[in-house]
Amino acid sequence: MSQAKLDAVPPVDIDPDGKFKYILIEVHTNDGKSKYIVRGYGWAGFHADVYERVAPGIEALGLDCECQGGGRILHNSAEKSILVYGYSLGYGKADHSITVKVLKEQFPDYPKITFSDEGY
């Protein structure tokens, strides 16, 4: 049952285009299963705004979650490219390699999904 709850949480929800803040969240079940999810939106003034909007929905499923850090995403759907970079002042830098792995699974037709440890 806990795996079904975990599977109910989409791995990625990001804006279709633009530059925006993102966070990497680890979602946990009570029996120790977990997965990473990526959330990023242009409306967010702060990385915490994203977490505060996302966490209640996850917790309503009976799951726990914690932010593993953040950064920025530059998403160009026309060119099928995503660049992950930067960090969150409040949460620290996410492990961008994990973020890229999750994004590549969600966007298998994108030839260019990369990260850089440069920039804010």
N, C-alpha and C positions, 0 to 999 in steps of 0.2 A: 504494500500500500504506500509506503514512504517513497518508493521509486516513482510511482504514478504521480505523486504530488510534485516531486522534483522535475519530472518530465513535463508537468503542466506549466512550468516557468520557461518562457521563451529565452533562448540563449542570448539573443541580441535584439535590442530596440534602440535604434539610433535614427537621427534625422536623415532624410534621403539625400541631402546636399548641404554643403556649407562647412564652416569651421565652428566647432562647438566644444564645450566641456563634456568630458565623459568620466565615468567611474567604473571600476572593475569590482564586482561584488561576488563574494563566495556565499553560496546558499547551502545550508546544512539541514539534514534530516535528524530526527532524534536518535536514529540508530547508526549515525556516523557517515552516511553517504553525503557527498557534496558535489557541487559543480560550480563553475565560474560563469557569470553572465556579464554582459557589457550593456551599459545604458548611457546614452548621450543625447543632449538636446540643446538647440540654440536658444531656447527661452530661459535656460538656467543662468542666473547671474553668478552663482557659486556652485561648486561641486556638491556641497551639502544640500542644495535645493533639489538635485537629482535624487540623492539618497532619501531625503524626507518624503519625496513623492512615491518612490518605488518600494521602500521597505514595508509600509503597512499592507500592501497587496500580497507581498511574499509571506509576511507573518500571519495574514488572514488564512493562508493555506495550511497553517500549522508548522511552518518552516522557520528556521532562524537564518539571519543573514548578517554579514558584516562587510563593510567597505574595505577593500584591499589597496586602495589608492586611486589616483586619478591622473588626468592629463587632458590633452585635447585631441580631437580628431578633425582632419580635413578630408571630407568625403566629396568625391566628384563622381556622381553616378553616370554621367555621360561618358566619361573616360574610363569608368569602372576601376577607379583607384581610391584607396584609403591610406592616409598617412596618420600614424599614431605617434604623438610626441608630447613633450612637456610634463608637467606635474601639477598636483593640487597643493595649494598652500595649507589647507586644512587636513587633508588625508595623506599627503606625501605622494611620491611617484608610484604609480601602479607598475607591475611587471608587464611592460609593453609586449614582451614575447608571448605571454599568456593571452593578452588581449588580441594580438594578431592571430594566434591559433584559433581562438573562438570566432573571430571575424571571417577567417578563411573557410571555416566549416559552414558559416551562414551564407557566404558569398563565393561559392566555388567557381563562378564564371568571371570573377574579377582577376585579371592577370597581375595586378599590382596592389598588394596589401603589405605595407612595410611600416617600420617604426624607426624613430630616431630618439636618442637621449638628449638631443639639443633642444633649446627653445623653451618658452613658457607658453 
